[in-house]
Amino acid sequence: MAEATTATDAQSKYEQERQRLAKLWEAYEKQEKDFAALKDRIGGMEAEVADRDRIVRSLKDVLENRDRRTRELEIENSTLRNEKVNYEPKVQQLTTDLRIERERFAKLFALAEELEDEIKMAKKAIMARDEWFRTHVDVFADIQRAVDDHQRMIDSLDKMSDYGAAELGKLKK
């Protein structure tokens, strides 16, 4: 009896240990999955950091170019201010030309918008016409068949009247 109790205790302990190991294994697998997910996330974040570093470098280059260009323009502006008296008539003429070109562009743009509206209306009209044709094409086919039948009837009557006239001519002789 003592052996049976010891065997059941041993089996119970064995079962408890097996369940504990199964839980540990599940926890280990979950941690492995979490670890892999974190590694993937780190890889993604490293790629984002690299992209952001590239963007920062690009923006720094743009800023440096802009600053360099700004300095060049300031020097040029200073030179142009000194020569303003010589170029004032040209500037006025260019301003007038620019105003004229803007007016022309505004007219052209208004015309383009008007044409675009007309094109839209024409497309709608064409679509409506096409839809009407699709819905009535069977009617046209029926009309054509009726005209063909009518023509056949006329032709057969003409043949019959020609035959009748020929027979009548034979009888008269």
Order of alpha helices (4+ residues) and beta strands (2+ residues): alpha-alpha
